[in-house]
Amino acid sequence: MKALFKFFHYIEITTDYGNVEGLCAKLKTDPINGLPDDHHELSRRQHVFGKNEIPPAPSKSFFRLAWEAVQDITLIILLVSALVSLGLSFYKPPEGAG
């Protein structure tokens, strides 16, 4: 499966950019040596192409996490069972019964 994914990825690069050399030409880099070591050139490329980082996803608040947890069917069943158990713990059968 991984090989098939690599094959389709290669086909996508080939059709969109011509080949690997075409992709390198669009990125203005050398396919053999890669990026230059010049700090000025790297700063320029970072300005043109952007930083190579994924911004962190915003974290969820405690209340948002609690709300999502309350909507889980297993937790709902446990909460109902706990309430039934609590209600039955206060029940006292009549003295003459039994």
N, C-alpha and C positions, 0 to 999 in steps of 0.2 A: 504494500500500500504506500509506504514511504517513497519507494522508487517511482511509483506512478505519479505521486504528487510532485516529485522532482522533475519528472518528464513534462508534466503539464506546465510547471513553472518555467521550465526551459522553453517550451513552445510559446508561452506568453511573452517571455523576453524576446524571443526570436521574431515574433510577429509584431510586437510593439516597437522594438528598437532596432531590428535588423539582425543583431547578434550581440554577443558580449562586448565586442569592440564598439558597436553602435551605442550601447548603453554607457560605456566608458566615455565615449565622445560627448554624449549629452551631459554627463556629469563632469566633463572637462578634467579627466584624470587619466593616468597612465595605467593600462591593464597589467603591466609587468611590475612597475615600481610602486604603484598606488599613489597615495597623497604625498605631497612634498613636506619636508621638515620645516619649511619657512613659517615662522609665527605670523607674519603679515598675511601670507597667502591663506593660512588656516583661518585667520580672523575674517578675511574677505569671504571665504567659502561659507563660514558659519553665518555671516550676514546674508549671503545670497540664498543658501539652501536651508538655513535654520539649524537649530541645535538638534543633535541626534539623541533626544531623550523623550521619554513618555511622561507627561505630567501625572503626578499621583492622583488617584481617584478621590473625590471628596469623601470624608468619613461620615458614617451615619451616626446620628445622635442616639443616646441611650433610649429615649422615648420611641424613636423610630424602630430600633431593634426590638424593644418590648412589644410594640404594636404588631410587628411582623411575627413575633413568637406567639402572641395571643391568637393569631389567625391560623395557627397550625392545628389540624384536626386532632392529633394525638394529645396536645396540651389541653384542648377543649374538653376531651373525654376525661383527662385526669382532673381537671378543675371541677367538672360536674360530679365526678366520683368523690372528690374530696368534700364537696358541699353536701352530698347525700350522706357521706360518712359522718360529717360534723352534725348534721341534723339528726341522724339516728343515735348519736352519742348522747343527746339530751333527752331522748325518749325513754320513759320509764314505764314498763308495763304495770297495769293495775295489780294491787296486792292479792286479790282473790283469783286472778287468772293463773292458769298453768298447771 
